[in-house]
């Protein structure tokens, strides 16, 4: 679930410009940080992950219910199709097609719902982190703060992450390393072509 959160943070890809004026005679001072890393250190991250997991489980259970209904009616259709009146058979097929469409539409709306839930939970934290970065930059004379994801090389003392964590009330000494992203398998698409195959086979024998 945290991979989804991290994808939102990557999309944010902060390039934070300190909002204060410096004289032309002052040298530029660059710093860097990692918004994703900071987010994962905050107590709110566990709550976000928990809420997303709950929401995702609810959606998955609803989808399982729709699949179960479809499979039950498909099995009943398969058992009785050969003895059904043509009108009844076509009505059953139409019902199965409608259930198929309903499942596909629910999958789309569920994905949108999960994305919106992620955004509503993560955006306020990102805003909080962004403000902390700007405050640290101003207080420590940094002209620019960039994401270390865009940094090819730089001095260790340019990393302002510990300062930002302190600003957010997090002890840098207790910070955990950013976990490596794990490969996630997309939800397997349910094969819903059986009905069409049945119809083709029946048509070829009629």
C-alpha positions as CSV (number, residue, x, y, z in Angstrom):
1,X,0.0,0.0,0.0
2,X,2.9,2.4,0.7
3,X,4.0,2.0,-2.9
4,X,0.8,3.8,-3.9
5,X,1.5,6.6,-1.4
6,X,5.1,6.8,-2.7
7,X,3.8,7.2,-6.3
8,X,1.9,10.2,-5.2
9,X,5.0,11.7,-3.6
10,X,7.1,11.0,-6.7
11,X,4.4,12.8,-8.7
12,X,4.8,15.8,-6.4
13,X,8.7,15.7,-7.0
14,X,9.3,18.8,-5.0
15,X,11.6,21.6,-6.2
16,X,11.1,24.0,-3.4
17,X,12.3,27.6,-3.8
18,X,13.0,29.5,-0.6
19,X,10.6,32.4,-0.6
20,X,12.8,35.2,0.6
21,X,15.0,37.8,-0.9
22,X,18.8,37.6,-0.8
23,X,21.2,40.3,-1.8
24,X,23.1,39.9,-5.1
25,X,26.4,39.8,-3.1
26,X,25.4,36.6,-1.2
27,X,26.4,33.3,-2.8
28,X,23.8,30.8,-3.8
29,X,23.3,28.0,-1.2
30,X,21.7,24.7,-2.4
31,X,20.2,22.0,-0.2
32,X,18.4,18.8,-1.0
33,X,16.0,16.4,0.7
34,X,13.6,13.6,0.0
35,X,9.9,14.2,0.5
36,X,9.1,10.5,0.3
37,X,11.7,9.7,3.0
38,X,10.3,12.4,5.3
39,X,6.7,11.3,4.8
40,X,7.6,7.7,5.8
41,X,9.1,9.0,9.1
42,X,6.0,10.8,10.1
43,X,3.5,9.2,12.5
44,X,0.7,10.0,10.1
45,X,2.1,7.6,7.5
46,X,1.0,4.5,9.4
47,X,-2.5,5.9,9.8
48,X,-2.6,6.7,6.1
49,X,-1.6,3.2,5.3
50,X,-4.1,1.7,7.7
51,X,-7.0,3.8,6.2
52,X,-6.0,2.9,2.7
53,X,-5.8,-0.8,3.5
54,X,-9.3,-0.7,5.1
55,X,-10.8,1.2,2.1
56,X,-9.1,-1.2,-0.3
57,X,-10.4,-4.2,1.6
58,X,-13.9,-2.9,1.5
59,X,-13.7,-2.4,-2.2
60,X,-12.2,-5.9,-2.7
61,X,-15.0,-7.5,-0.7
62,X,-17.6,-5.7,-2.8
63,X,-15.9,-6.9,-6.0
64,X,-15.7,-10.5,-4.7
65,X,-19.5,-10.4,-4.0
66,X,-20.1,-9.3,-7.6
67,X,-17.8,-12.1,-8.9
68,X,-19.6,-14.6,-6.7
69,X,-23.0,-13.6,-8.1
70,X,-21.7,-13.8,-11.7
71,X,-20.1,-17.2,-11.3
72,X,-23.2,-18.6,-9.5
73,X,-25.5,-17.4,-12.3
74,X,-23.0,-18.6,-15.0
75,X,-22.9,-22.1,-13.5
76,X,-26.7,-22.2,-13.4
77,X,-26.8,-21.1,-17.1
78,X,-24.3,-23.7,-18.1
79,X,-26.3,-26.5,-16.5
80,X,-29.6,-25.5,-17.9
81,X,-28.8,-23.8,-21.2
82,X,-29.3,-26.9,-23.4
83,X,-32.9,-27.3,-22.1
84,X,-33.9,-23.7,-22.0
85,X,-36.4,-22.1,-24.3
86,X,-34.6,-19.7,-26.7
87,X,-36.2,-16.6,-25.2
88,X,-35.3,-17.6,-21.6
89,X,-31.8,-18.6,-22.7
90,X,-31.2,-15.2,-24.4
91,X,-32.6,-13.4,-21.4
92,X,-30.1,-15.3,-19.1
93,X,-27.3,-14.4,-21.5
94,X,-28.3,-10.8,-21.4
95,X,-28.3,-10.9,-17.6
96,X,-24.8,-12.4,-17.5
97,X,-23.5,-9.8,-20.0
98,X,-25.0,-7.0,-17.8
99,X,-23.3,-8.5,-14.7
100,X,-20.0,-8.6,-16.6
101,X,-20.4,-4.9,-17.6
102,X,-21.3,-4.1,-14.0
103,X,-18.1,-5.8,-12.7
104,X,-15.9,-3.9,-15.2
105,X,-17.5,-0.6,-14.3
106,X,-17.1,-1.3,-10.6
107,X,-13.4,-2.1,-11.1
108,X,-13.0,1.3,-12.8
109,X,-14.9,3.2,-10.1
110,X,-13.1,1.4,-7.3
111,X,-9.7,2.4,-8.7
112,X,-10.8,6.0,-8.9
113,X,-12.2,5.9,-5.4
114,X,-8.9,4.5,-4.0
115,X,-6.9,7.1,-5.8
116,X,-9.1,9.9,-4.5
117,X,-8.8,8.4,-1.0
118,X,-5.0,8.4,-1.3
119,X,-5.0,12.0,-2.5
120,X,-7.2,13.2,0.3
121,X,-5.0,11.6,2.9
122,X,-1.6,12.4,1.5
123,X,-2.1,15.9,0.2
124,X,-2.4,17.6,3.6
125,X,0.8,15.9,4.8
126,X,2.7,16.9,1.7
127,X,1.6,20.5,2.3
128,X,2.8,20.3,5.8
129,X,6.2,18.9,4.7
130,X,6.5,21.5,2.0
131,X,6.0,24.3,4.5
132,X,8.6,22.7,6.8
133,X,11.1,22.6,4.0
134,X,10.6,26.2,3.1
135,X,10.9,27.2,6.8
136,X,14.1,25.3,7.1
137,X,15.5,26.8,3.9
138,X,14.7,30.3,5.1
139,X,16.1,29.8,8.6
140,X,19.3,28.3,7.3
141,X,20.0,30.6,4.3
142,X,19.3,28.1,1.6
143,X,18.5,29.7,-1.7
144,X,17.1,26.5,-3.3
145,X,16.1,23.1,-2.0
146,X,15.8,20.4,-4.6
147,X,14.6,16.8,-4.4
148,X,17.6,14.4,-4.0
149,X,15.9,12.2,-6.6
150,X,17.0,14.8,-9.2
151,X,20.5,15.1,-7.6
152,X,23.4,13.4,-9.2
153,X,26.0,14.5,-6.6
154,X,26.3,16.7,-3.6
155,X,27.9,17.2,-0.2
156,X,26.5,15.4,2.8
157,X,26.0,18.7,4.6
158,X,23.6,19.8,1.9
159,X,21.0,17.2,3.0
160,X,18.5,19.2,5.1
161,X,16.3,16.1,5.8
162,X,17.3,16.0,9.5
163,X,16.5,19.6,9.9
164,X,13.1,19.2,8.3
165,X,12.3,16.2,10.5
166,X,13.1,18.2,13.6
167,X,10.9,21.0,12.3
168,X,8.1,18.4,12.0
169,X,8.7,17.1,15.5
170,X,10.4,13.8,14.4
171,X,13.7,12.7,15.9
172,X,16.1,12.1,13.0
173,X,18.0,9.6,15.1
174,X,15.0,7.3,15.1
175,X,14.4,7.7,11.4
176,X,14.1,4.5,9.3
177,X,15.6,4.0,5.9
178,X,13.2,4.4,3.0
179,X,12.1,0.9,2.0
180,X,12.9,-0.3,-1.4
181,X,9.8,-0.4,-3.7
182,X,8.5,-3.9,-4.0
183,X,7.0,-5.3,-7.2
184,X,3.3,-5.6,-7.0
185,X,1.3,-7.7,-9.3
186,X,-1.8,-6.1,-10.8
187,X,-5.1,-7.7,-9.9
188,X,-5.6,-10.5,-12.3
189,X,-8.4,-9.8,-14.8
190,X,-11.3,-12.2,-14.3
191,X,-11.8,-14.3,-17.5
192,X,-15.3,-13.4,-18.7
193,X,-15.1,-14.8,-22.2
194,X,-16.6,-18.2,-21.3
195,X,-20.1,-17.1,-22.1
196,X,-19.1,-15.9,-25.6
197,X,-17.3,-19.2,-26.2
198,X,-20.4,-21.1,-25.1
199,X,-22.5,-19.1,-27.5
200,X,-20.1,-19.7,-30.3
201,X,-20.1,-23.5,-29.7
202,X,-23.8,-23.6,-29.5
203,X,-24.2,-21.6,-32.7
204,X,-21.9,-23.9,-34.5
205,X,-24.0,-27.0,-33.5
206,X,-27.4,-25.5,-34.2
